[in-house]
Amino acid sequence: MLGTKTSSLLLNILWAVFGGLELAIGYLAAGVVLCCTIIGIPLGLQCFKLVKLAFLPFGARIEIKV
C-alpha cells in the first residue's frame, strides 16, 4: 500500500500534467491583472494563494482564519 505522501506526490504529478498547470497559469494571470487596480488587489492576492492550490491540490491543508 502506498503511503500518504507517496500517493499525494503521484496524484500531484498526474494533476499537473493533465490540467493543473493550465489552471495555475490562469490564476496567476488573473492575479496580475486584478492587482493592476486598487479595488482588485485583495482579489488578486487571493488568486495568488489559489495558484499553489490549483497546481498541487493533493495533500494541501486549508486553514480558515476567522
PDB file of N, CA, C and O in Angstrom, chain B, residues numbered from 101:
ATOM      1  N   MET B 101       0.839  -1.180   0.000  1.00  0.00           N
ATOM      2  CA  MET B 101       0.000   0.000   0.000  1.00  0.00           C
ATOM      3  C   MET B 101       0.881   1.240   0.000  1.00  0.00           C
ATOM      4  O   MET B 101       1.877   1.305   0.720  1.00  0.00           O
ATOM      5  N   LEU B 102       0.516   2.202  -0.795  1.00  0.00           N
ATOM      6  CA  LEU B 102       1.292   3.428  -0.873  1.00  0.00           C
ATOM      7  C   LEU B 102       1.033   4.307   0.336  1.00  0.00           C
ATOM      8  O   LEU B 102      -0.080   4.355   0.859  1.00  0.00           O
ATOM      9  N   GLY B 103       2.066   4.996   0.770  1.00  0.00           N
ATOM     10  CA  GLY B 103       1.904   5.932   1.885  1.00  0.00           C
ATOM     11  C   GLY B 103       1.176   7.179   1.422  1.00  0.00           C
ATOM     12  O   GLY B 103       0.996   7.396   0.223  1.00  0.00           O
ATOM     13  N   THR B 104       0.762   7.989   2.368  1.00  0.00           N
ATOM     14  CA  THR B 104       0.012   9.200   2.053  1.00  0.00           C
ATOM     15  C   THR B 104       0.851  10.175   1.244  1.00  0.00           C
ATOM     16  O   THR B 104       0.359  10.748   0.272  1.00  0.00           O
ATOM     17  N   LYS B 105       2.103  10.375   1.626  1.00  0.00           N
ATOM     18  CA  LYS B 105       2.961  11.309   0.914  1.00  0.00           C
ATOM     19  C   LYS B 105       3.273  10.812  -0.496  1.00  0.00           C
ATOM     20  O   LYS B 105       3.318  11.605  -1.436  1.00  0.00           O
ATOM     21  N   THR B 106       3.485   9.526  -0.647  1.00  0.00           N
ATOM     22  CA  THR B 106       3.789   8.970  -1.964  1.00  0.00           C
ATOM     23  C   THR B 106       2.591   9.077  -2.890  1.00  0.00           C
ATOM     24  O   THR B 106       2.735   9.461  -4.050  1.00  0.00           O
ATOM     25  N   SER B 107       1.422   8.745  -2.393  1.00  0.00           N
ATOM     26  CA  SER B 107       0.231   8.831  -3.237  1.00  0.00           C
ATOM     27  C   SER B 107      -0.088  10.287  -3.571  1.00  0.00           C
ATOM     28  O   SER B 107      -0.530  10.577  -4.682  1.00  0.00           O
ATOM     29  N   SER B 108       0.129  11.208  -2.626  1.00  0.00           N
ATOM     30  CA  SER B 108      -0.093  12.626  -2.908  1.00  0.00           C
ATOM     31  C   SER B 108       0.862  13.114  -3.983  1.00  0.00           C
ATOM     32  O   SER B 108       0.472  13.885  -4.860  1.00  0.00           O
ATOM     33  N   LEU B 109       2.110  12.669  -3.920  1.00  0.00           N
ATOM     34  CA  LEU B 109       3.094  13.063  -4.929  1.00  0.00           C
ATOM     35  C   LEU B 109       2.702  12.554  -6.309  1.00  0.00           C
ATOM     36  O   LEU B 109       2.772  13.295  -7.290  1.00  0.00           O
ATOM     37  N   LEU B 110       2.294  11.306  -6.388  1.00  0.00           N
ATOM     38  CA  LEU B 110       1.891  10.740  -7.679  1.00  0.00           C
ATOM     39  C   LEU B 110       0.649  11.433  -8.239  1.00  0.00           C
ATOM     40  O   LEU B 110       0.578  11.726  -9.432  1.00  0.00           O
ATOM     41  N   LEU B 111      -0.313  11.688  -7.381  1.00  0.00           N
ATOM     42  CA  LEU B 111      -1.524  12.371  -7.836  1.00  0.00           C
ATOM     43  C   LEU B 111      -1.237  13.806  -8.242  1.00  0.00           C
ATOM     44  O   LEU B 111      -1.826  14.302  -9.203  1.00  0.00           O
ATOM     45  N   ASN B 112      -0.341  14.486  -7.531  1.00  0.00           N
ATOM     46  CA  ASN B 112       0.021  15.850  -7.898  1.00  0.00           C
ATOM     47  C   ASN B 112       0.730  15.894  -9.252  1.00  0.00           C
ATOM     48  O   ASN B 112       0.499  16.808 -10.043  1.00  0.00           O
ATOM     49  N   ILE B 113       1.583  14.921  -9.518  1.00  0.00           N
ATOM     50  CA  ILE B 113       2.262  14.869 -10.821  1.00  0.00           C
ATOM     51  C   ILE B 113       1.248  14.649 -11.934  1.00  0.00           C
ATOM     52  O   ILE B 113       1.298  15.322 -12.963  1.00  0.00           O
ATOM     53  N   LEU B 114       0.327  13.711 -11.732  1.00  0.00           N
ATOM     54  CA  LEU B 114      -0.714  13.477 -12.745  1.00  0.00           C
ATOM     55  C   LEU B 114      -1.580  14.711 -12.932  1.00  0.00           C
ATOM     56  O   LEU B 114      -1.918  15.065 -14.061  1.00  0.00           O
ATOM     57  N   TRP B 115      -1.943  15.369 -11.838  1.00  0.00           N
ATOM     58  CA  TRP B 115      -2.777  16.569 -11.909  1.00  0.00           C
ATOM     59  C   TRP B 115      -2.054  17.677 -12.669  1.00  0.00           C
ATOM     60  O   TRP B 115      -2.653  18.344 -13.512  1.00  0.00           O
ATOM     61  N   ALA B 116      -0.767  17.875 -12.374  1.00  0.00           N
ATOM     62  CA  ALA B 116      -0.005  18.940 -13.029  1.00  0.00           C
ATOM     63  C   ALA B 116       0.103  18.691 -14.530  1.00  0.00           C
ATOM     64  O   ALA B 116       0.038  19.631 -15.323  1.00  0.00           O
ATOM     65  N   VAL B 117       0.266  17.437 -14.917  1.00  0.00           N
ATOM     66  CA  VAL B 117       0.398  17.112 -16.340  1.00  0.00           C
ATOM     67  C   VAL B 117      -0.932  17.273 -17.075  1.00  0.00           C
ATOM     68  O   VAL B 117      -0.960  17.762 -18.204  1.00  0.00           O
ATOM     69  N   PHE B 118      -2.022  16.868 -16.447  1.00  0.00           N
ATOM     70  CA  PHE B 118      -3.315  16.846 -17.133  1.00  0.00           C
ATOM     71  C   PHE B 118      -4.237  18.004 -16.760  1.00  0.00           C
ATOM     72  O   PHE B 118      -5.442  17.795 -16.618  1.00  0.00           O
ATOM     73  N   GLY B 119      -3.715  19.203 -16.601  1.00  0.00           N
ATOM     74  CA  GLY B 119      -4.592  20.350 -16.441  1.00  0.00           C
ATOM     75  C   GLY B 119      -4.270  21.282 -15.302  1.00  0.00           C
ATOM     76  O   GLY B 119      -4.719  22.428 -15.314  1.00  0.00           O
ATOM     77  N   GLY B 120      -3.519  20.847 -14.324  1.00  0.00           N
ATOM     78  CA  GLY B 120      -3.215  21.691 -13.187  1.00  0.00           C
ATOM     79  C   GLY B 120      -2.338  22.875 -13.558  1.00  0.00           C
ATOM     80  O   GLY B 120      -2.492  23.966 -13.008  1.00  0.00           O
ATOM     81  N   LEU B 121      -1.419  22.662 -14.488  1.00  0.00           N
ATOM     82  CA  LEU B 121      -0.530  23.735 -14.916  1.00  0.00           C
ATOM     83  C   LEU B 121      -1.321  24.852 -15.594  1.00  0.00           C
ATOM     84  O   LEU B 121      -1.083  26.031 -15.334  1.00  0.00           O
ATOM     85  N   GLU B 122      -2.254  24.484 -16.456  1.00  0.00           N
ATOM     86  CA  GLU B 122      -3.080  25.492 -17.140  1.00  0.00           C
ATOM     87  C   GLU B 122      -3.922  26.282 -16.140  1.00  0.00           C
ATOM     88  O   GLU B 122      -4.053  27.500 -16.258  1.00  0.00           O
ATOM     89  N   LEU B 123      -4.481  25.600 -15.174  1.00  0.00           N
ATOM     90  CA  LEU B 123      -5.300  26.254 -14.158  1.00  0.00           C
ATOM     91  C   LEU B 123      -4.461  27.210 -13.311  1.00  0.00           C
ATOM     92  O   LEU B 123      -4.902  28.316 -12.996  1.00  0.00           O
ATOM     93  N   ALA B 124      -3.252  26.781 -12.943  1.00  0.00           N
ATOM     94  CA  ALA B 124      -2.369  27.625 -12.143  1.00  0.00           C
ATOM     95  C   ALA B 124      -1.939  28.868 -12.929  1.00  0.00           C
ATOM     96  O   ALA B 124      -1.887  29.964 -12.370  1.00  0.00           O
ATOM     97  N   ILE B 125      -1.635  28.707 -14.199  1.00  0.00           N
ATOM     98  CA  ILE B 125      -1.253  29.852 -15.032  1.00  0.00           C
ATOM     99  C   ILE B 125      -2.428  30.813 -15.179  1.00  0.00           C
ATOM    100  O   ILE B 125      -2.234  32.028 -15.193  1.00  0.00           O
ATOM    101  N   GLY B 126      -3.634  30.284 -15.288  1.00  0.00           N
ATOM    102  CA  GLY B 126      -4.823  31.135 -15.374  1.00  0.00           C
ATOM    103  C   GLY B 126      -5.029  31.957 -14.119  1.00  0.00           C
ATOM    104  O   GLY B 126      -5.330  33.148 -14.201  1.00  0.00           O
ATOM    105  N   TYR B 127      -4.867  31.329 -12.937  1.00  0.00           N
ATOM    106  CA  TYR B 127      -4.999  32.070 -11.680  1.00  0.00           C
ATOM    107  C   TYR B 127      -3.874  33.099 -11.538  1.00  0.00           C
ATOM    108  O   TYR B 127      -4.099  34.193 -11.021  1.00  0.00           O
ATOM    109  N   LEU B 128      -2.680  32.757 -11.990  1.00  0.00           N
ATOM    110  CA  LEU B 128      -1.567  33.693 -11.916  1.00  0.00           C
ATOM    111  C   LEU B 128      -1.824  34.910 -12.793  1.00  0.00           C
ATOM    112  O   LEU B 128      -1.601  36.042 -12.365  1.00  0.00           O
ATOM    113  N   ALA B 129      -2.290  34.684 -14.011  1.00  0.00           N
ATOM    114  CA  ALA B 129      -2.598  35.791 -14.915  1.00  0.00           C
ATOM    115  C   ALA B 129      -3.734  36.657 -14.370  1.00  0.00           C
ATOM    116  O   ALA B 129      -3.681  37.884 -14.451  1.00  0.00           O
ATOM    117  N   ALA B 130      -4.749  36.017 -13.821  1.00  0.00           N
ATOM    118  CA  ALA B 130      -5.866  36.771 -13.248  1.00  0.00           C
ATOM    119  C   ALA B 130      -5.396  37.599 -12.051  1.00  0.00           C
ATOM    120  O   ALA B 130      -5.835  38.735 -11.873  1.00  0.00           O
ATOM    121  N   GLY B 131      -4.515  37.043 -11.239  1.00  0.00           N
ATOM    122  CA  GLY B 131      -3.986  37.784 -10.102  1.00  0.00           C
ATOM    123  C   GLY B 131      -3.198  39.014 -10.522  1.00  0.00           C
ATOM    124  O   GLY B 131      -3.314  40.073  -9.905  1.00  0.00           O
ATOM    125  N   VAL B 132      -2.396  38.873 -11.571  1.00  0.00           N
ATOM    126  CA  VAL B 132      -1.614  40.010 -12.067  1.00  0.00           C
ATOM    127  C   VAL B 132      -2.541  41.092 -12.597  1.00  0.00           C
ATOM    128  O   VAL B 132      -2.339  42.274 -12.316  1.00  0.00           O
ATOM    129  N   VAL B 133      -3.553  40.704 -13.358  1.00  0.00           N
ATOM    130  CA  VAL B 133      -4.492  41.680 -13.917  1.00  0.00           C
ATOM    131  C   VAL B 133      -5.275  42.373 -12.809  1.00  0.00           C
ATOM    132  O   VAL B 133      -5.454  43.590 -12.850  1.00  0.00           O
ATOM    133  N   LEU B 134      -5.739  41.620 -11.825  1.00  0.00           N
ATOM    134  CA  LEU B 134      -6.514  42.211 -10.736  1.00  0.00           C
ATOM    135  C   LEU B 134      -5.675  43.150  -9.866  1.00  0.00           C
ATOM    136  O   LEU B 134      -6.193  44.134  -9.340  1.00  0.00           O
ATOM    137  N   CYS B 135      -4.401  42.855  -9.716  1.00  0.00           N
ATOM    138  CA  CYS B 135      -3.548  43.716  -8.888  1.00  0.00           C
ATOM    139  C   CYS B 135      -3.192  45.029  -9.580  1.00  0.00           C
ATOM    140  O   CYS B 135      -2.570  45.894  -8.963  1.00  0.00           O
ATOM    141  N   CYS B 136      -3.564  45.192 -10.824  1.00  0.00           N
ATOM    142  CA  CYS B 136      -3.313  46.453 -11.527  1.00  0.00           C
ATOM    143  C   CYS B 136      -4.255  47.560 -11.065  1.00  0.00           C
ATOM    144  O   CYS B 136      -3.987  48.737 -11.310  1.00  0.00           O
ATOM    145  N   THR B 137      -5.342  47.207 -10.407  1.00  0.00           N
ATOM    146  CA  THR B 137      -6.269  48.217  -9.894  1.00  0.00           C
ATOM    147  C   THR B 137      -6.273  48.168  -8.368  1.00  0.00           C
ATOM    148  O   THR B 137      -5.992  47.129  -7.770  1.00  0.00           O
ATOM    149  N   ILE B 138      -6.588  49.278  -7.758  1.00  0.00           N
ATOM    150  CA  ILE B 138      -6.608  49.336  -6.293  1.00  0.00           C
ATOM    151  C   ILE B 138      -7.730  48.464  -5.738  1.00  0.00           C
ATOM    152  O   ILE B 138      -7.552  47.778  -4.731  1.00  0.00           O
ATOM    153  N   ILE B 139      -8.871  48.494  -6.392  1.00  0.00           N
ATOM    154  CA  ILE B 139     -10.009  47.704  -5.915  1.00  0.00           C
ATOM    155  C   ILE B 139      -9.759  46.205  -6.077  1.00  0.00           C
ATOM    156  O   ILE B 139     -10.264  45.409  -5.284  1.00  0.00           O
ATOM    157  N   GLY B 140      -8.999  45.813  -7.078  1.00  0.00           N
ATOM    158  CA  GLY B 140      -8.772  44.397  -7.352  1.00  0.00           C
ATOM    159  C   GLY B 140      -7.643  43.764  -6.573  1.00  0.00           C
ATOM    160  O   GLY B 140      -7.455  42.550  -6.656  1.00  0.00           O
ATOM    161  N   ILE B 141      -6.871  44.553  -5.804  1.00  0.00           N
ATOM    162  CA  ILE B 141      -5.720  43.991  -5.095  1.00  0.00           C
ATOM    163  C   ILE B 141      -6.104  42.856  -4.135  1.00  0.00           C
ATOM    164  O   ILE B 141      -5.431  41.825  -4.151  1.00  0.00           O
ATOM    165  N   PRO B 142      -7.149  42.983  -3.300  1.00  0.00           N
ATOM    166  CA  PRO B 142      -7.489  41.849  -2.419  1.00  0.00           C
ATOM    167  C   PRO B 142      -7.862  40.589  -3.204  1.00  0.00           C
ATOM    168  O   PRO B 142      -7.508  39.481  -2.801  1.00  0.00           O
ATOM    169  N   LEU B 143      -8.565  40.751  -4.305  1.00  0.00           N
ATOM    170  CA  LEU B 143      -8.925  39.591  -5.122  1.00  0.00           C
ATOM    171  C   LEU B 143      -7.699  39.000  -5.813  1.00  0.00           C
ATOM    172  O   LEU B 143      -7.580  37.782  -5.948  1.00  0.00           O
ATOM    173  N   GLY B 144      -6.795  39.868  -6.246  1.00  0.00           N
ATOM    174  CA  GLY B 144      -5.563  39.400  -6.870  1.00  0.00           C
ATOM    175  C   GLY B 144      -4.708  38.594  -5.910  1.00  0.00           C
ATOM    176  O   GLY B 144      -4.131  37.576  -6.292  1.00  0.00           O
ATOM    177  N   LEU B 145      -4.624  39.045  -4.662  1.00  0.00           N
ATOM    178  CA  LEU B 145      -3.856  38.305  -3.663  1.00  0.00           C
ATOM    179  C   LEU B 145      -4.463  36.935  -3.399  1.00  0.00           C
ATOM    180  O   LEU B 145      -3.736  35.963  -3.192  1.00  0.00           O
ATOM    181  N   GLN B 146      -5.784  36.849  -3.405  1.00  0.00           N
ATOM    182  CA  GLN B 146      -6.440  35.548  -3.233  1.00  0.00           C
ATOM    183  C   GLN B 146      -6.161  34.636  -4.429  1.00  0.00           C
ATOM    184  O   GLN B 146      -6.004  33.425  -4.268  1.00  0.00           O
ATOM    185  N   CYS B 147      -6.100  35.215  -5.618  1.00  0.00           N
ATOM    186  CA  CYS B 147      -5.756  34.418  -6.802  1.00  0.00           C
ATOM    187  C   CYS B 147      -4.354  33.840  -6.681  1.00  0.00           C
ATOM    188  O   CYS B 147      -4.109  32.699  -7.072  1.00  0.00           O
ATOM    189  N   PHE B 148      -3.420  34.644  -6.129  1.00  0.00           N
ATOM    190  CA  PHE B 148      -2.059  34.135  -5.948  1.00  0.00           C
ATOM    191  C   PHE B 148      -2.030  32.975  -4.956  1.00  0.00           C
ATOM    192  O   PHE B 148      -1.236  32.048  -5.118  1.00  0.00           O
ATOM    193  N   LYS B 149      -2.875  33.011  -3.941  1.00  0.00           N
ATOM    194  CA  LYS B 149      -2.957  31.894  -2.996  1.00  0.00           C
ATOM    195  C   LYS B 149      -3.543  30.654  -3.664  1.00  0.00           C
ATOM    196  O   LYS B 149      -3.179  29.528  -3.326  1.00  0.00           O
ATOM    197  N   LEU B 150      -4.449  30.867  -4.609  1.00  0.00           N
ATOM    198  CA  LEU B 150      -5.071  29.734  -5.296  1.00  0.00           C
ATOM    199  C   LEU B 150      -4.148  29.087  -6.326  1.00  0.00           C
ATOM    200  O   LEU B 150      -4.399  27.960  -6.753  1.00  0.00           O
ATOM    201  N   VAL B 151      -3.087  29.782  -6.731  1.00  0.00           N
ATOM    202  CA  VAL B 151      -2.150  29.208  -7.700  1.00  0.00           C
ATOM    203  C   VAL B 151      -1.539  27.932  -7.140  1.00  0.00           C
ATOM    204  O   VAL B 151      -1.501  26.910  -7.825  1.00  0.00           O
ATOM    205  N   LYS B 152      -1.064  27.984  -5.907  1.00  0.00           N
ATOM    206  CA  LYS B 152      -0.456  26.796  -5.298  1.00  0.00           C
ATOM    207  C   LYS B 152      -1.479  25.675  -5.141  1.00  0.00           C
ATOM    208  O   LYS B 152      -1.181  24.509  -5.399  1.00  0.00           O
ATOM    209  N   LEU B 153      -2.679  26.037  -4.718  1.00  0.00           N
ATOM    210  CA  LEU B 153      -3.720  25.030  -4.527  1.00  0.00           C
ATOM    211  C   LEU B 153      -4.163  24.427  -5.859  1.00  0.00           C
ATOM    212  O   LEU B 153      -4.477  23.239  -5.928  1.00  0.00           O
ATOM    213  N   ALA B 154      -4.189  25.234  -6.910  1.00  0.00           N
ATOM    214  CA  ALA B 154      -4.582  24.726  -8.221  1.00  0.00           C
ATOM    215  C   ALA B 154      -3.494  23.842  -8.818  1.00  0.00           C
ATOM    216  O   ALA B 154      -3.792  22.894  -9.545  1.00  0.00           O
ATOM    217  N   PHE B 155      -2.229  24.149  -8.513  1.00  0.00           N
ATOM    218  CA  PHE B 155      -1.130  23.371  -9.093  1.00  0.00           C
ATOM    219  C   PHE B 155      -0.861  22.085  -8.326  1.00  0.00           C
ATOM    220  O   PHE B 155      -0.595  21.050  -8.937  1.00  0.00           O
ATOM    221  N   LEU B 156      -0.926  22.132  -7.003  1.00  0.00           N
ATOM    222  CA  LEU B 156      -0.655  20.959  -6.165  1.00  0.00           C
ATOM    223  C   LEU B 156      -1.775  20.758  -5.148  1.00  0.00           C
ATOM    224  O   LEU B 156      -1.588  21.055  -3.968  1.00  0.00           O
ATOM    225  N   PRO B 157      -2.938  20.260  -5.579  1.00  0.00           N
ATOM    226  CA  PRO B 157      -4.075  20.177  -4.662  1.00  0.00           C
ATOM    227  C   PRO B 157      -4.036  19.003  -3.689  1.00  0.00           C
ATOM    228  O   PRO B 157      -4.619  19.092  -2.608  1.00  0.00           O
ATOM    229  N   PHE B 158      -3.378  17.924  -4.035  1.00  0.00           N
ATOM    230  CA  PHE B 158      -3.419  16.727  -3.193  1.00  0.00           C
ATOM    231  C   PHE B 158      -2.420  16.846  -2.059  1.00  0.00           C
ATOM    232  O   PHE B 158      -1.237  17.103  -2.284  1.00  0.00           O
ATOM    233  N   GLY B 159      -2.895  16.662  -0.855  1.00  0.00           N
ATOM    234  CA  GLY B 159      -2.051  16.777   0.325  1.00  0.00           C
ATOM    235  C   GLY B 159      -1.991  18.172   0.884  1.00  0.00           C
ATOM    236  O   GLY B 159      -1.313  18.400   1.886  1.00  0.00           O
ATOM    237  N   ALA B 160      -2.680  19.122   0.268  1.00  0.00           N
ATOM    238  CA  ALA B 160      -2.672  20.506   0.758  1.00  0.00           C
ATOM    239  C   ALA B 160      -3.596  20.630   1.964  1.00  0.00           C
ATOM    240  O   ALA B 160      -4.606  19.934   2.059  1.00  0.00           O
ATOM    241  N   ARG B 161      -3.241  21.515   2.874  1.00  0.00           N
ATOM    242  CA  ARG B 161      -4.064  21.772   4.047  1.00  0.00           C
ATOM    243  C   ARG B 161      -4.647  23.164   3.918  1.00  0.00           C
ATOM    244  O   ARG B 161      -3.941  24.114   3.580  1.00  0.00           O
ATOM    245  N   ILE B 162      -5.925  23.280   4.186  1.00  0.00           N
ATOM    246  CA  ILE B 162      -6.610  24.567   4.107  1.00  0.00           C
ATOM    247  C   ILE B 162      -7.010  24.969   5.520  1.00  0.00           C
ATOM    248  O   ILE B 162      -7.685  24.218   6.223  1.00  0.00           O
ATOM    249  N   GLU B 163      -6.585  26.166   5.928  1.00  0.00           N
ATOM    250  CA  GLU B 163      -6.922  26.669   7.253  1.00  0.00           C
ATOM    251  C   GLU B 163      -7.830  27.885   7.087  1.00  0.00           C
ATOM    252  O   GLU B 163      -7.555  28.779   6.286  1.00  0.00           O
ATOM    253  N   ILE B 164      -8.896  27.901   7.846  1.00  0.00           N
ATOM    254  CA  ILE B 164      -9.829  29.024   7.800  1.00  0.00           C
ATOM    255  C   ILE B 164      -9.543  29.926   8.992  1.00  0.00           C
ATOM    256  O   ILE B 164      -9.637  29.508  10.147  1.00  0.00           O
ATOM    257  N   LYS B 165      -9.191  31.177   8.686  1.00  0.00           N
ATOM    258  CA  LYS B 165      -8.910  32.148   9.744  1.00  0.00           C
ATOM    259  C   LYS B 165     -10.114  33.047   9.904  1.00  0.00           C
ATOM    260  O   LYS B 165     -10.622  33.611   8.935  1.00  0.00           O
ATOM    261  N   VAL B 166     -10.561  33.171  11.128  1.00  0.00           N
ATOM    262  CA  VAL B 166     -11.754  33.986  11.395  1.00  0.00           C
ATOM    263  C   VAL B 166     -11.351  35.299  12.019  1.00  0.00           C
ATOM    264  O   VAL B 166     -12.210  36.128  12.321  1.00  0.00           O
TER     265      VAL B 166
END
